[in-house]
Amino acid sequence: MTLVSVNRALLSVYNKTGLVPFAGRLAAAGVEIISSGGTAIALEEAGIAVTRVADVTGSPEILGGRVKTLHPRIHGGILARADQQSDLDELSENGIEPIQLVVVNLYPFAETVADESSTESDIIEKIDIGGPSMIRSAAKNHRYVGVVSSADQYEEVATAIESGGLDDDLRLRLAGEAFFQTAAYDAAIVGWIGDNRVLPLRRFADLRYGENPHQEAAVFVEDGAQPWWATSHQHQGKEMSFNNFVDAEAAWALATELGDLSVVVVKHTNPCGAAKGTSVFDAFEKAWAGDPLSAFGSVIGINGTLDNSTASAIADRFVEVVIARSVDGDALEILSAKKNLRVLSARPPHGKDEDYRRVEEGFLSQGRDSVVGEMWKVVSERSPTAEEDTALKFSWIVAAATKSNAIVLAADGQALGVGAGDQSRVGAAERAVAKAGARAKGAVAASDAFFPFRDGLDTLVKAGVTAVVEPGGSRNDKEIVDAANEHGVALVFAGDRHFRH
């Protein structure tokens, strides 16, 4: 193991959180501190001795501070290889001293872009040039130089310097983080300035395996993002698996979209039960009753507090994951006997990011689907009753979250039968009707896309469905409307399709 002793350090940071205590520890350890601009001022005001960059380079800061560290006396000191005599000779010939530590964080470009009051000029001025250059120089030369790109690293680095120096492992880890920081920074600029995308993804956790045991797997989070699953609190249970994450995302998104006191039961990313209730327990019982056979080994989303009565009901069933807005302490005590059950509390998902899907050596990209703001149009002679209208809107939200082809039967805030992922719309209708059984009589139905022929509608009406919502848009729409009028059922065209492949 090689220890690099730090004699000179270059500090140039925009975010000065923790700067003064860190620099104070460096100075106390005998490190000469080089700095410029606001960083130098902050250190001098704190009584810490600073050598100005302009004194090192012999050149003043110019262009309003745009150019100050882009100089051979800075980058030569960073990039020199300490074990190569030719490099050391060149430094000596040019009056350059080595630098063993570079501490830099970057202008807040992404934050400036996110600020709606920012002008184009404001944003451009937050494209850092000197910072990334110094970070990359130090990271490239990590065999001889340490690079600190985040205040989160101050404690470990200061302690290492006080103990004698930076070892190989620490310098390599610092360099890896530094290159990620500059890559993420450039990714934000690329996303702002043009049509291309670069996704900076941090490894959040290794997973035991993927969809199947022979597949390696991990979960990554976009740099700087705070998704619900990364900020959730897991109260108990095994680590989340690949399939758990996928199903939990589906369950939690739908439960929150349905509103307060809603419960969703998901199996293989499809809702097999969904309900709104007068209480969480009421919603859970109704959701589970939607399809209790499919609910075995499911993931449950609870838009409310997981309470004692609901926990007791869950304890009697085989469930993989439960996500709720909050969890009562007594409920945790009840579920603690189920050691493998994962129980999470989480904030609602925001659902505003781009939706990506992998194809070989590429990605498909689209905006997140939403059922907000659609203009429904009654196209049948009979309009839905107030009760049917409420049930149609509930079934429509559930259908939009279900794999195509999708048909959802519902009544009184409860999904009664879900036909998901069928290759034909008639098949989806038949499956939904079969799952609903006798409950189909008097129910309403939602179809995520139009009926190409009347046979799908006929299947639903034969089972007792009284009102249907679908997007419309088929060349056979008149045939479907005529069929609805023939049967005396209400038919609504929602306008938007909600395929989910």
Stockholm file with secondary structure:
# STOCKHOLM 1.0

chainA/1-501         MTLVSVNRALLSVYNKTGLVPFAGRLAAAGVEIISSGGTAIALEEAGIAVTRVADVTGSPEILGGRVKTLHPRIHGGILARADQQSDLDELSENGIEPIQLVVVNLYPFAETVADESSTESDIIEKIDIGGPSMIRSAAKNHRYVGVVSSADQYEEVATAIESGGLDDDLRLRLAGEAFFQTAAYDAAIVGWIGDNRVLPLRRFADLRYGENPHQEAAVFVEDGAQPWWATSHQHQGKEMSFNNFVDAEAAWALATELGDLSVVVVKHTNPCGAAKGTSVFDAFEKAWAGDPLSAFGSVIGINGTLDNSTASAIADRFVEVVIARSVDGDALEILSAKKNLRVLSARPPHGKDEDYRRVEEGFLSQGRDSVVGEMWKVVSERSPTAEEDTALKFSWIVAAATKSNAIVLAADGQALGVGAGDQSRVGAAERAVAKAGARAKGAVAASDAFFPFRDGLDTLVKAGVTAVVEPGGSRNDKEIVDAANEHGVALVFAGDRHFRH
#=GR chainA/1-501 SS CCCBCCSEEEEEESCCTTHHHHHHHHHHTTCEEEECHHHHHHHHHTTCCCEEHHHHHSCCCBGGGTBSSCSHHHHHHHHCCTTCHHHHHHHHHTTCCCCCEEEEECCCHHHHHHCTTCCHHHHHHTCCSHHHHHHHHHHHTTTTCEEECSGGGHHHHHHHHHTTCBCHHHHHHHHHHHHHHHHHHHHHHHHHHSSCCCCCEEEEEEESCSSSTTSCEEEEEETTCCCHHHHCEEEESSCCCHHHHHHHHHHHHHHHHHCTTEEEEEETTEEEEEEECSSHHHHHHHHHHHCTTTTTTEEEEEEEEECHHHHHHHHTSCEEEEEEEEECHHHHHHHTTCTTCEEEECCCCCCCSEEEEEETTEEEEEECCCCTTCCCEECSSSCCCHHHHHHHHHHHHHHHTSCSSCEEEEETTEEEEEECSCSSHHHHHHHHHHHHGGGGTTCEEEESSCCSSTHHHHHHHHHTCCEEEECCCCTTHHHHHHHHHHHTCEEEECSCCCCCC
#=GC SS_cons         CCCBCCSEEEEEESCCTTHHHHHHHHHHTTCEEEECHHHHHHHHHTTCCCEEHHHHHSCCCBGGGTBSSCSHHHHHHHHCCTTCHHHHHHHHHTTCCCCCEEEEECCCHHHHHHCTTCCHHHHHHTCCSHHHHHHHHHHHTTTTCEEECSGGGHHHHHHHHHTTCBCHHHHHHHHHHHHHHHHHHHHHHHHHHSSCCCCCEEEEEEESCSSSTTSCEEEEEETTCCCHHHHCEEEESSCCCHHHHHHHHHHHHHHHHHCTTEEEEEETTEEEEEEECSSHHHHHHHHHHHCTTTTTTEEEEEEEEECHHHHHHHHTSCEEEEEEEEECHHHHHHHTTCTTCEEEECCCCCCCSEEEEEETTEEEEEECCCCTTCCCEECSSSCCCHHHHHHHHHHHHHHHTSCSSCEEEEETTEEEEEECSCSSHHHHHHHHHHHHGGGGTTCEEEESSCCSSTHHHHHHHHHTCCEEEECCCCTTHHHHHHHHHHHTCEEEECSCCCCCC
//
